[in-house]
Amino acid sequence: MARPRSGRVCTVDEVCRRVAYGAMTEASRRRTMRRWWKVVPAVAGILATILAALAAVAAEPDARGRARIAERFGEGFLRGDDDEALEAMMGEAMLAAFGRRARQQLRQRLEAQHGEVVAVGEAWEEPRLQGFYRLRVPVRFARGELDLRVVLEPSGKVGGFFLVPHAEPPADDAEAPVEEVAVSVAGLTGKLSLPAGEGPHPAVVLVHGSGPNDMDETVGPNKPFRDLAWGLARRGVAVLRYHKRSYERPQDLAAAGDGLTVEQEAIDDARAALELLRGRPEIDGERVFVLGHSLGGTVAPRIAARPPRPAGIVVLAGSVLPLPEAMLRQMRYVARADGELSAEEKERLAAVEGLVGELRSALAGEAPPPAGQILGAPFAYWRDLDRHDPPAEAAALGLPILVLQGERDYQVTMEDFARWQEALAGKSGACLKSYAALDHLFRPGDGPSTPADYERAVAVAERVVGDVAAWILKGECP
């Protein structure tokens, strides 16, 4: 909440002191009294500003109050039967931008697309962004489910709302305050999730898996990087996440042409994120870590090998098998998951096996490099990855390392985890743990994992978030 500048108050106080205590002639008293009557409105204005600010702070709703406001607004908007009550909850800008007719038209479109409202659920709160509160209200329609994201001004007035795909609240939905600040990482959109308190805080950079990923590493309704960011921030660790370059600026990678490697795709931006964190006053520059998931875990040792070096690395499901081989392993698993292999699946598998074989021969020097792209990337990309041994490079870093693996993961398997165990055996500062019931996104489940599992919104397991936080904050092996 902005306060009156102290300079203005001091200036008025000085005038008042001169009036009350200065030795004056009668003429100077008259001049001063004229000045005083000019000053009185200024004093009154300043007092009014201070009192208004104090009243606003006093009136700022608590977490339960904010949830209730969001729920009442959602119910009122969807019913549409009491415009006056709804408008009493809205801020001035919202009132001006979203009148009764606009609200009615939106309700009609929603009903046409999704059917009647069946139920409105309990609101849950996302981290603050630029001082505004953000809450999600689940809404079940006859033909699907959406969330109403309600944005509240600090006073509790509704400043905006959006309809967004439904998402489950993260596993750690505690009420510890978390602030999110918009940042830019080498031109990429990012968010810094900050814990409560002034800091400086330890921090971690999140590095994505393969393919174009947004900052939350969204897979269907799942947002594992959001879950990690919020859960870690609530435990005292600041988290920086950002859109991957292939997601937000694919033209930059296209410009690299046949020379594209994972350096331009991921590593350079991760190093830029480390630099950004080290320069922020809220962050302890000596305790900045890298957490990589999937391909991000594979390249985490490379990120840490050159300045700016992190304080340690966390590898979540880091692939060790060469990426083309891992892709083939994954395709075979998915094709056989239902116990049958159709003619179409056999044909697709045979095609990928042929490409992987061609690439394997070229990498071994037994055949010329293929022209153009193969398996979605130029030969230089695969050659660069093939030249590195992530577990061996991690062992040579001399940094603390935490390696976690889900035992239900079919994309990066316990075979990969065994390679990490072998390379890091006996290494000081190395901690490794696998979780029996968790999948590639570190979500709990039962039975063999399949792609259909990712269609269900399940948060990252709270014990994973807790294990990562304890390791960063206290150096405790899980």
Order of alpha helices (4+ residues) and beta strands (2+ residues): alpha-alpha-alpha-alpha-alpha-alpha-beta-beta-beta-beta-beta-beta-beta-beta-alpha-beta-alpha-alpha-alpha-beta-alpha-beta-alpha-alpha-beta-beta-alpha-alpha-beta-alpha-beta-alpha
